[in-house]
């Protein structure tokens, strides 16, 4: 299936980095988080990508136009540096479509902007491009197909450090607990759609507000609960945590390395 990646946001919550590079291009190790995500999808056989560009689109285009395979693959250098033999490849069999979807567009507008690039497809995948997981993607897709709904999203527990509070009407607290210990779940940003989704979208609408509400009314929206690894890179602290996992050899989202 084709994979639509939303790469055009301003990334204001990661300001220390997003002022110089777009959020999806912030590095984890040698490669940007966008690459890690694309590598994840490619591992499951989904190697045709549509990038919805906006903020600093030129940075993303130049990265792939000048892609350096040597950074994350083994190679042999000989002839005094004149001969290079690659022992592996990352993106040789990837197909990437770059689409300018507007500087200030919301997610719904970006998805509508690439509708023509999904012509003839029955289903497609989509992602916010700021989260990583070790989710068995094939299981997720099979669940979506089996339930025969129009849309599905990954439903996870939040990783933030805030607390959930319940009160009586007068404000008296009845419970307070860390959000990860509560039943609260959030949209993890990993989507599967039938192309019928476009029938539920109107111009200017945000994807998870009006269109998703229409799907809910028709019982056509599916949540896939997952309690394995998932995290997003919203803040500098999130980036630090991902960097630490990577440097310590605990990058569990690198599912492509499990059988290496």
C-alpha positions, 0 to 999 in steps of 0.5 A: 500500500502507499504511505502518506506522510504528513511532513509540513507542520511547523513543529512549534513544540520542538522549537530548538530544532524546528527553527532550523530544520522541519520536525520530521528531519530532526535526527535520531542517531545518523538519520532523521525520524522521518527516515526511521519511520519510512524504514519501518514501513518499508520493512513490512513491504510498503515502499511507495511514499507520498510526502505532504510537504509545507514548512521547509519543504526544500530541506526534505527534498534536498536530503533525499536528492543528496541521500548518502547511503554510506551513513547507515550501510556497510561499504568497501572503499578501495583504490585510494578512495576512488572505488566504493562498493556498497554492501547494503542499501536503504532506499534503492527500491523506494518510490517517493512522491514529493507534494507541496501541500501548503505552509499553513494547511492542517492535516485534512487539507494536506490529505485532500491535496494528495488525493489524486496521487491515490487514484486507483488505490483501495486502501492506503496508510498515513502517519503524522511523521513524529512517532515511532513504534514496534507495532506489528504492522501486518497484524494492524492491517489485517485487523483493519481489513477484517473489520471492513471499516473506512478508517483505523488509527493506532490507539495507545497510552500517552507517554507524557508525565501528567496526572489524570484527575477525577472530581465531584461536581463541587471540585472534591477530588475522587482520584488522581493517578499518572496518565499511564496508569489510567484508562486514558488512550490517545490517537497514536498517529498511525492510520489505515484508510480506505479511499472512501475517506475522501467522501467524508471530508470537506474543504478546510476540515481537520481530519480527526474532527469533522471527518472522523465525527462523520465516520463515528456516526456511521460506525466506520472508525476503528481504534486498534489498541496497542500496549507495546512500544510507542512514543512521539517526538513532541518536545526536546525531552522526547528527542533526548529519550529517543537519542538515549535509546538509540545510543544504548542499543535499545531502539526497539522501533528498528524492527528491520534489525530483528532478523539481521 
